[in-house]
Amino acid sequence: MKSGEGRGRGGGRGKGDMTKIAIIGAGRVATHLGRRMQEVGIPVSQVVSRTPAHAQVLGEALDCAWTSRWEALIPDADWVILAVKDDAIAHVAAQLAPFARRALATHTSGATPGAVLAPHFPRHGVFYPLQTFSADHTPDWDNTPVCIDAADGQDAHWLEQQAQRISHQVFRVNDTQRAWLHVGAVFANNFANHCFAIAEKILSEQNLPFDLLHPLMAETLQKALSASPAAVQTGPAVRGDQATIHRHLTMLQAHPDWKTLYEKMSESIQKPG
């Protein structure tokens, strides 16, 4: 076998399984999705990553073939999952297409239209798990929404069936809906977490443990999950407590970026509607 390639015991079709699946990429999404597929009995046939070491690690974890060469993609792949960075999807699809034209190709991006695959794969779609993935934490897959879409109705139905094996929360979401869903996810996850990070730094500067805020954070999330977040908004901005807001802005003078963020967030909270 040529250098840079490997084959595990699960490298072919499993008993009773008529689908050969190749995962393209070996990052966090590819790793967590591949492990979940393995857990629920959807065997992955091959991992393809341009970084040989990454391909080998994930391939061995999934007990399947692995390679770092596009042209070594299994020739009879049925489903090609592009779990790569958004700005690499079109390029990777173009590289793979000559070796898997008959395959159903999907990407895992929330922000990228499924149509980006159309010039390269006649059968294309999206298989988007709406979750934040970290290297050292396994998400609750049963309750992780999986959003699917496909150019062909039969392919969409088949993707839906696979998604239902992975999660209890499966939705058909078109490109426009998914793009806005992704914007909402950035606010709910990335921006909220950035605010947590700022709060941690503020307390650290005062030699206070971040643990002090944990109950408040937990209560805030619980209320947001049980009611409309707008209806349970609290704090000086919603109360119109300008004296407190001014005092906080003065305290944040040494951190102009945080000061601007505080100011803009307060203004946004106070706007009607």
C-alpha positions as CSV (number, residue, x, y, z in Angstrom):
1,M,0.0,0.0,0.0
2,K,1.4,3.4,-0.9
3,S,2.6,5.8,1.7
4,G,-0.1,8.0,3.1
5,E,-2.9,5.5,2.8
6,G,-4.3,3.0,5.2
7,R,-7.2,0.6,5.5
8,G,-9.1,-0.5,8.5
9,R,-11.4,-3.5,9.0
10,G,-14.4,-1.2,8.3
11,G,-13.1,0.0,5.0
12,G,-15.8,-1.7,2.8
13,R,-19.5,-2.1,2.9
14,G,-20.8,-3.5,6.1
15,K,-23.1,-6.4,6.3
16,G,-26.5,-5.4,5.0
17,D,-25.2,-1.9,4.2
18,M,-25.4,-0.7,0.6
19,T,-23.7,2.6,1.1
20,K,-20.0,3.5,0.8
21,I,-19.4,6.8,2.7
22,A,-16.3,9.0,2.5
23,I,-15.7,11.8,5.0
24,I,-13.6,14.6,3.5
25,G,-11.7,16.4,6.3
26,A,-10.5,15.4,9.7
27,G,-11.3,18.4,11.9
28,R,-13.7,18.7,14.7
29,V,-16.9,18.4,12.7
30,A,-15.6,15.4,10.7
31,T,-14.4,13.7,13.9
32,H,-17.5,14.2,15.9
33,L,-19.8,13.3,13.0
34,G,-17.8,10.3,12.0
35,R,-17.8,9.0,15.6
36,R,-21.5,9.5,15.9
37,M,-22.1,7.7,12.6
38,Q,-20.0,4.8,13.8
39,E,-21.9,4.8,17.1
40,V,-25.3,4.4,15.4
41,G,-24.2,1.9,12.9
42,I,-23.6,4.0,9.8
43,P,-20.2,2.7,8.7
44,V,-17.7,5.2,7.2
45,S,-15.7,3.6,4.4
46,Q,-12.9,6.2,4.1
47,V,-11.5,9.4,5.5
48,V,-9.8,11.8,3.1
49,S,-7.7,14.7,4.5
50,R,-4.8,16.6,2.8
51,T,-2.9,16.2,6.1
52,P,-1.8,12.6,6.2
53,A,-1.4,12.5,10.0
54,H,-4.9,13.8,10.5
55,A,-6.4,11.4,8.0
56,Q,-4.7,8.5,9.7
57,V,-5.8,9.4,13.2
58,L,-9.5,9.7,12.2
59,G,-9.3,6.7,9.9
60,E,-7.9,4.5,12.6
61,A,-10.5,5.9,15.1
62,L,-13.3,4.9,12.7
63,D,-11.5,1.7,11.7
64,C,-11.7,2.6,8.0
65,A,-9.5,3.4,5.0
66,W,-7.8,6.7,5.0
67,T,-5.8,8.8,2.4
68,S,-4.4,12.2,1.8
69,R,-4.8,12.0,-2.0
70,W,-7.9,13.2,-3.8
71,E,-7.4,10.6,-6.6
72,A,-7.4,7.8,-4.0
73,L,-11.0,8.5,-3.1
74,I,-12.9,5.2,-3.1
75,P,-14.1,5.0,-6.8
76,D,-17.6,3.7,-6.0
77,A,-18.4,6.2,-3.2
78,D,-22.2,6.6,-2.7
79,W,-22.1,9.6,-0.2
80,V,-19.3,12.1,0.0
81,I,-19.4,14.3,3.1
82,L,-17.3,17.5,2.8
83,A,-16.6,18.5,6.4
84,V,-14.1,21.2,5.5
85,K,-13.8,24.9,6.1
86,D,-16.4,27.0,4.3
87,D,-14.0,28.8,2.0
88,A,-12.5,25.4,0.9
89,I,-15.8,23.7,0.0
90,A,-15.9,24.7,-3.7
91,H,-12.1,24.0,-4.2
92,V,-12.3,20.6,-2.6
93,A,-15.5,19.7,-4.5
94,A,-13.7,20.5,-7.8
95,Q,-10.8,18.3,-6.8
96,L,-12.9,15.3,-5.8
97,A,-15.6,15.5,-8.6
98,P,-13.6,13.6,-11.3
99,F,-13.3,10.6,-9.0
100,A,-16.9,10.5,-7.6
101,R,-19.3,12.0,-10.1
102,R,-22.1,9.6,-9.3
103,A,-21.9,10.2,-5.6
104,L,-24.3,12.3,-3.5
105,A,-22.1,15.1,-2.2
106,T,-23.1,17.1,0.8
107,H,-21.3,19.7,2.9
108,T,-21.7,20.4,6.6
109,S,-21.8,24.2,6.5
110,G,-24.5,26.4,7.8
111,A,-23.4,29.5,6.0
112,T,-22.7,28.1,2.5
113,P,-25.4,27.4,-0.1
114,G,-25.8,23.8,-1.1
115,A,-25.7,25.1,-4.7
116,V,-21.9,25.6,-4.4
117,L,-21.6,21.9,-5.1
118,A,-23.8,22.0,-8.2
119,P,-21.0,22.7,-10.8
120,H,-19.2,19.6,-9.5
121,F,-21.8,17.1,-8.4
122,P,-25.1,16.6,-10.1
123,R,-26.4,15.1,-6.9
124,H,-25.7,17.5,-4.1
125,G,-27.1,18.8,-0.8
126,V,-26.4,19.8,2.8
127,F,-26.0,17.8,6.0
128,Y,-25.6,20.5,8.7
129,P,-25.4,19.6,12.4
130,L,-26.3,22.7,14.3
131,Q,-23.9,22.4,17.1
132,T,-20.6,23.8,18.5
133,F,-17.9,21.2,18.4
134,S,-14.9,21.1,20.7
135,A,-12.0,18.6,20.7
136,D,-12.5,17.5,24.3
137,H,-16.3,17.5,24.6
138,T,-18.8,15.1,23.0
139,P,-22.1,16.9,22.2
140,D,-25.6,15.6,23.0
141,W,-26.3,14.2,19.5
142,D,-29.8,13.0,20.3
143,N,-30.8,16.6,20.8
144,T,-28.5,18.3,18.2
145,P,-30.6,19.6,15.3
146,V,-29.4,18.2,11.9
147,C,-30.6,20.3,9.0
148,I,-30.7,18.6,5.6
149,D,-31.4,19.7,2.1
150,A,-30.8,18.3,-1.4
151,A,-31.4,19.2,-5.0
152,D,-33.3,16.0,-5.6
153,G,-36.3,14.9,-3.5
154,Q,-35.3,11.3,-3.2
155,D,-31.8,12.3,-2.1
156,A,-33.4,14.7,0.5
157,H,-35.6,11.8,1.8
158,W,-32.5,9.5,2.0
159,L,-30.5,12.2,3.9
160,E,-33.4,12.7,6.3
161,Q,-33.4,8.9,7.0
162,Q,-29.7,9.0,7.8
163,A,-30.1,12.1,10.0
164,Q,-32.9,10.4,12.0
165,R,-30.4,7.7,13.0
166,I,-28.0,10.4,14.2
167,S,-30.4,12.7,16.0
168,H,-34.0,13.0,17.2
169,Q,-34.1,16.6,15.8
170,V,-34.1,16.6,12.0
171,F,-35.3,19.5,9.9
172,R,-35.5,20.2,6.2
173,V,-34.0,23.7,5.8
174,N,-33.4,25.5,2.5
175,D,-30.4,27.7,1.7
176,T,-32.0,31.0,2.7
177,Q,-33.4,29.6,6.0
178,R,-30.1,28.0,6.8
179,A,-28.1,31.2,6.2
180,W,-30.3,33.1,8.6
181,L,-30.3,30.2,11.1
182,H,-26.5,30.4,11.0
183,V,-26.6,34.2,11.7
184,G,-28.8,33.4,14.7
185,A,-26.4,30.7,15.9
186,V,-23.5,33.2,15.8
187,F,-25.4,35.5,18.1
188,A,-26.6,32.8,20.4
189,N,-23.3,30.9,20.6
190,N,-20.2,32.8,19.4
191,F,-21.2,36.3,20.5
192,A,-22.7,35.1,23.8
193,N,-19.5,33.1,24.5
194,H,-17.4,36.1,23.7
195,C,-19.3,38.1,26.3
196,F,-18.6,35.3,28.8
197,A,-14.9,35.5,28.0
198,I,-15.0,39.3,28.6
199,A,-16.7,38.8,31.9
200,E,-14.1,36.2,32.9
201,K,-11.3,38.7,32.1
202,I,-13.0,41.5,34.1
203,L,-13.3,39.3,37.2
204,S,-9.7,38.0,36.7
205,E,-8.4,41.6,36.8
206,Q,-10.1,42.0,40.2
207,N,-8.8,38.7,41.5
208,L,-12.3,37.3,41.5
209,P,-13.1,33.7,40.4
210,F,-15.2,33.3,37.3
211,D,-17.2,30.7,39.3
212,L,-19.1,33.6,40.9
213,L,-21.0,34.2,37.6
214,H,-21.8,30.5,36.9
215,P,-25.2,30.5,38.7
216,L,-26.2,33.7,37.0
217,M,-25.1,32.3,33.6
218,A,-27.0,29.1,34.2
219,E,-30.2,31.0,35.3
220,T,-30.0,33.3,32.3
221,L,-29.8,30.4,29.9
222,Q,-32.6,28.5,31.6
223,K,-34.9,31.5,31.4
224,A,-34.0,32.1,27.7
225,L,-34.8,28.4,27.0
226,S,-38.2,28.5,28.8
227,A,-39.5,31.8,27.6
228,S,-38.9,34.4,24.9
229,P,-35.4,35.9,25.7
230,A,-36.8,39.4,25.0
231,A,-39.5,38.9,27.6
232,V,-37.1,38.0,30.4
233,Q,-34.4,40.7,29.6
234,T,-33.1,42.3,32.8
235,G,-30.3,44.7,33.7
236,P,-29.7,48.5,33.7
237,A,-30.4,49.0,30.0
238,V,-33.9,47.6,30.0
239,R,-34.6,49.5,33.3
240,G,-33.4,52.7,31.7
241,D,-30.8,53.1,34.6
242,Q,-28.6,55.6,32.8
243,A,-26.6,56.4,36.0
244,T,-25.4,52.8,36.3
245,I,-24.7,52.6,32.5
246,H,-22.6,55.8,32.7
247,R,-20.7,54.5,35.7
248,H,-20.0,51.2,33.9
249,L,-18.8,53.0,30.8
250,T,-16.5,55.1,32.9
251,M,-15.0,52.0,34.5
252,L,-14.4,50.5,31.1
253,Q,-12.3,53.4,29.8
254,A,-9.2,51.3,30.0
255,H,-10.8,48.7,27.7
256,P,-12.2,50.8,24.7
257,D,-13.4,47.7,22.8
258,W,-15.3,46.4,25.8
259,K,-16.7,49.9,26.4
260,T,-17.9,50.2,22.8
261,L,-19.5,46.7,23.0
262,Y,-21.2,47.6,26.3
263,E,-22.5,50.9,24.8
264,K,-23.8,49.3,21.6
265,M,-25.4,46.4,23.4
266,S,-27.2,48.7,25.8
267,E,-28.5,50.9,23.0
268,S,-29.7,47.8,21.2
269,I,-31.6,46.5,24.3
270,Q,-33.2,49.9,24.7
271,K,-34.5,50.1,21.1
272,P,-38.2,49.3,20.8
273,G,-39.1,46.1,19.0
